[in-house]
């Protein structure tokens, strides 16, 4: 319990949402409701089971006048067997229904997004193609040397607050997973397969993102920032990328050899010290 508490350092949690990280999208409520509902159901079942156990311990305890012989042994109890077979099936069915309902809502991409961003996973960083603005941001692997300021060098994904954003996920090499804990959802980034999901950020701020799928030696350094800003700041950042010459969209094809000079130098530096 003490070690699990360490995961909450720097993360805003609350009993009202089941101690999940504070969700910053409109879709976060779907995850929170499923999470809290599942825990309420599990607690109800737990209380029932604990109550029956205690009742059996009290009602059928050995008494002073018992002769020590065993009670009558029954081989079958059909009503009881039907009960503990059917009830768990109904419980699992209910959990499956509500989970599938939540997942369908989270993966619904039928609405027209306000902004479309192609997120490209690569060993071991991220590229962001802002499709509507025709600009891009090329990410570099995080340098985790224990010194302050590492976050400033991470690729930063900009999102406009209050607008529906569609993420189009592709991979250059192996399976990755696009995860922003503050979104309360993540999705695999598979080579040769395009995955999509949409979110509507409802809070401004800077949040952390990472790869949630073990993807190689430097998986832990596959980090990025997410900045949710007002539309004016978002447009200003798009103009800044254009002025830097980062126009057009980066290639999203499979290419395991596409390692930047900086990333290769960092890999060589790390491997040289091990």
N, C-alpha and C positions, 0 to 999 in steps of 0.2 A: 504493500500500500504506500509505503514511503517513497519507493522508487517510481511508482506510477504517478505520484504527485509532481515529480520533476517535469513531466511533459506539459504541465500547465503553466510553467514559467514563461512569462511574456505573452500568454494567450488569454484573451478575455473570455471567461466562462461565467455561467450563471445557473442556479438551480432551475430557473424558469424554462430553460431550453435543454435540460438534461445534462448540463455541464459540457455541452458541445462548444467548439469555438463559436464566437459570435458571427452569425451569418450576415453577409453584406450584399446579398442579392434578393430579389423578390422570390426566387425559387427556393431559397434556404428554408422557408417555412414548411415546404413539403417534406424535407428531410427531417426537420425538427419534430413535426407532428408524427411521422412514422416512428422515429426513435423513441419519443416519449410514450406513444401508444403501446409500442412493443414492451417497454419496461413496465408499464402499468399492468399489462396482461401477464407478463412474467411474474411480477410481484404478487398478483392475485392468485396465480397458480401456486407460487411458493408458499403463501400464507395458508392456502387450503391444505397442501401436502404437510406442512409443518404442523398444522392443527390436527390432522388425522394421525400423524405419528405420535404427538403428545397424548391424544385421546386414547390410542391403543396402549401406550405405555401406562396410563393411569387405569383404564378400564380393565385391562387384562394382566395387570401386574400380579406377581405371586403373593398370595396372602398367607397369614400365619397357619391357617388350618389346612393348607394344601398338602397333599401327600407326596408331592414331588413328581407325580406321574405326568407324562405329556398329555396335552389335550387331544381330542379326536382329530386324526389327520384326514383331510379331504383331498382327493386327487383332482377333482374338477369343481369349478364353480362357474357355470356358464354365464350367468348374468354379470358376474364380476369381470370375467374375461372379455365379454362384449364391451363392457364399460371402458376398461383400460385399453381397448383396441380402437373403438370408435371415437372416443373423446380426443385422444392425441391426433387422430387423423383430421378431425374438425379444427383443432387448434392450428395444425400445420397448414391446412387449407385456408384458414382465415389470414394467417400470417403471409402466405403466398399471395393471396388476393390483394391485400393492402400494399405489399411490396411491389407487385407488378403494376398496380395502379399508380404508385408514386414514381416508379421508374419510367412508365409510359409518359407521364407528365414532364419529367425532367428531360427526356430524350425527344420530346416533341419539337420538330423543326418546321412545322407547317406554316408558322407565322413568318411574315416578311421581316427580316432583321433590319435595323437601322444602320448597323455596321457589320462588315464581314472581315474576319481576320484569319488568315491561314497560319497556323502554328506548326512549325517544322521541327521535329525532334531529331537530334543528331548526337553522336558520341563526342563530347558530353556537354552539350549546351542547347540553345534554342534559337531559331530564326523566326521573325514575325513579319509576315507579308500583310500590309494593310491594303486589302484588295480594292476598296472603293477609292482610296486616295492614291493608289499606284505608287506606294513607297514601301520601304522595307527597313528592318533593323536586324543586323547579323550579330548573333550572340557569341560570346567566348566563355570558355570553361572558367568556373570560379577558382580563384587562387586562395585556398584555405591554409594560410600559414600562421594563424593565430593573431595576426596584426589587425588593428581596426581599419575600416575603410573598404573591406572586401565587397560589401554590398553595392558600393558606388560603381564598381566595375562590372556588375552583373547586367545582363540584358534586361531592359525594362519594358514591360508591356503596358501601353496606355489604353485606357478605356473611358468613354464618356459616361458620366453618371446619368441614370434615369433613361437610358436608351438600350434597346434590345441588341445584344451582340451575339453574332454566330461565330463559333470557333470551328474552323475546318482543320482537322488534325491529320498530318501526314508525317512519315518518318523517312529518313535517308538511309537507315541501316537496320537497326534491330528494334525490338518492341520497347517502347517507352510508355510512360503514363503521365498525362498532363494533370497536375494537381495543384489547386490553390485551396488550402485548408479553409480560408474564409468563405469560399463558395459552398462548402459542405458537399462537394461532389468532385469527381475526377473521372477521366475516361482514357482508355488505352490509346496509344499512338502506334499503329501497326504498319510495318512495311508492306506496300502493295494493297493497302486498304484505307479508305477515307472514312473517318468517323466525324460526326458533327454533334454539337449540342449548343444550346442558347442560354444566356443568362441576361438578367437586367440588373446591373449594379445599382443599389439605392443608397450607398454611402460613399463619400469621398475619403481618400486616404491611401496609404502605401501598405501593401500586403506582400506576403512571401509566397513564392511558388517553387515547386520542385518536381523532380521525376519520382514517381512512386512505384516504379518497376525496375528491379535489379537488371541493369543493362550493361554491365561491364566493370572494369577496374575502378573507374572514377565516377561511378554512379552518384556518390554522395556529393560530388561537386557540380552536379547538373542542376543549378539553381537559377532563379530569375526573380525579378521584382514585378509587382503589378501596381500601377498607379491609376486610381479612379479619380478623374478630374472633371471639372465643368467643361462644357462643349468648347468654350473659348480657348481654354488651355490646351484641350485636345487638338483643336485646329492649329494652334500656334506650334505645337510639337510636330504636326505633320508638315508644316511649312519649314520648320527647322531641318527635318530630314531631307526635304527637297533641296534646301540650300547646301546641305552637305554632299549632295550628289547621290543620295541613296534613293534614286527614283527607279521605277520598274519593280518587278517582283522577282525574288530569288528563285532559282530552279528548285523544285521539290522532288526531283527524281532520286532513285536509289543511288547512293554514291558513298560507300564506306571510306573512300580515300580522301574525301573533301574535309581535311583538317586544316584549320588556319595555321599560319606560321607561329602565332602566339601560343595557340593550344599545343602545337607540337613541341615548342620550346618548353612549355610548362610540363608536358608529359615527360620529356627527356630529363628535365630538372628533377622531377619527383622520382623517376626510376633510377636516376643516378645517385640518389641519397638513400635508396633502400638496399 
